[in-house]
Amino acid sequence: MNIIPFRRPAAREPLDEQLAALPRSIEPPRDLWPAIAARLGEQQRPAQRHWHWPTALAAGVAVAAVSAVLTWGLLRDSGSAGGGRGEPALLPVSYGPNSALGAEQLRTRDELLAQFRARVAELPPETRAAVLRNLTIIQHAADDIDAALAQDPGSGLLNQLLFGTYQEELRVYSQVITSGGDPSRRT
């Protein structure tokens, strides 16, 4: 049987001797770091501003204060418009200039609104206030969708959302009309 050695000591020794003869370190002929630092300095962007926690805390307090003042102002205005009873005013939802609702749809809504106004007075005050709050939410949704439609008038999704808002308004009117003064009765 033949055995093949993996290492030939005689062939490796001259290479090891050559490596041992090399110097351990070589100094470059010139210092390259100043040129590298200059090029890095050219490529660096200006330092970005970092928020420190006191500044972020002050900004958060300011946002909360502005929000509280706006909410108080909106609630105060809606309370005075409702006849001083603390209820929002009974106004139909207005659809902005970007809505695709036709005259027939708005006429149908106006007919339901007339019946709704006759019936809503019969509701208990808490129920009436809840219904009017829901109509206010629908108005805000219609306003937001109309503003988005101003940016993207051809959006099918936004038009569907606006039509859904219209249908939700009609549903609220219909529920009050068909309740017959009994708010516990559902349709």
N, C-alpha and C positions, 0 to 999 in steps of 0.2 A: 504494500500500500504506500502510495506516495503522499507525503505531507508537504503542503505548500505553506511556507512561512508568510505571515502577513506583514512582517517588517523585515526590511533588509538593513541591518545596522550600518553596513558599509556605505550604502547609497545615501542615507540620511545624514550622516555625520558632516559631509562637506557643507550642506545647506545650513545646518545648525551652527557651524563655525562661521559662516558668512553672516548669519543673523546676529550672532554674538558680537561680530566686529562692527556693526552699525552703531552710530551714536544713539543714546537714549532720548535726546530731545534735540530739535533743530529750531533755532531762532529764525523767524521770517526776516527777509532782507529789509523790509520796512513795516511800520505799524499800520495795519489796515483798518483798525477800529474807527478813527476819526471820519474816514470816508463812508463807512457803513452807518455811523450815527447820523451823519449829515443827510444821507438818503432816506433813512427812517424818519427823520424830522420833517422832510418834505412831504412824506406820505401820511403823516399823522393828521387826523381831523381835530378840529377844536374840541376841547373838553365839553362833554355834554353836561347840562345842568342836572344835578341830582337833588331830589326833594329830601329835605331833612324832616324828621318827624314833627318838630314844632310847626313848621310851615304846613305840612300835610294836615295836622290837627286843626290849625287855624282855618284852612280851606274847608275842611269838613264842617266845622262849626258855622262858617259863613253860609255854606250851602243849606244846612239845616235851618238856619235863621230865615233865609230868604224863602225857603219852602213853607215854613210856618206862617210867615207874613202873608204870602200869596194864598194859602189855604184859608186863613182867617178872613182875608178880604173877599174871597169867592163865597164863602159860607155866609158872611154878613150881607153881601149883595143879594144872594139868592133868597135869604130869609126876608129881607125887606120887600123883594119883588113878589113874594107869595102872600101879601096881605098882612104881614106882621105876625103870621102864625108859625114862622120858622120853617115853612115849606118852600121848596123851589117854585118858581113861577110856572104856570101852566101854558107853555108855548109849544107849538108843534116843532118837530125836528126840522131844521132847515138844511137843505142839501145845497152845497155850494155850486159855483158855476161849472165845475168840472164833472158833475154827476151826469149820468146818462139816463136819468129818470125822465120819463115822458109826462106830458100834460095829463094824460089819462090816469097814470099812476098817482100823480099828485092830487087829482080830482077825487079819486077813490079814497085817498088818505084824508082829504078834507071832509068828506062825508062821514067817515068813521070818527073823525075828531069831533064833529058836532055832537054825535051821539055820546061819545066818551065824556065830553064836558058836562053833559046832562047827568050822567051816571056817577062820575067821580066824586061829586059833592055828597052822594049818599054813602060813601065809604067811611069807615071809622078813621079818625085822624091818623093813627099809626099806619094803617094800610095805605091811605091816600099819600102820606109822606113817602112811603116806600116806593109806590108807583111813580111818583114824580121824581124821586132820586134815580130810578131806573131809566126814566125818559131823559134825564140829564146825562147819564152815562152813554145812552144811545146817541145823544147830540154830540158829545165829545168824540165818540167813535166816528160819527159822520164827518166831523170837522177834520179829524186826523186823516181819514181816508181821502177826503177832498184835497187836502194839502199834498198828500202823496200823489194823487192823480194829476196835480198841477206839474209835478216833476216828471211823471211818466203817464201821459194821457192815454196811451194805447194799451195799458196793462189790463189784460183780461182778468187777472186775479183780483186787482183792486176794484174793478167794476163789479165782480161777483161779491166781494166783501161789502161794497156799498149797497148792492141790492139786498144782501142778507141783513144789513142794518135796517133798511126800509121794511123788510118783512118782519123783523123783530119789533119795530115800532107798531106795525099793524097788529101784531099778535098781542101786544100789551093793550092796545085800544080794544080789541075784540074780547079779551078776557074780562076787562072791566064792564064792557057793554053786556056781555052774556051772563055776568055773575048775578044780575038782578038785585043788586044791593047786598047780596050775601057773599062776602069775600071768601068764605070757606068752600064755596062751590067751585069746582074746577071744570074746565072744558076739555 
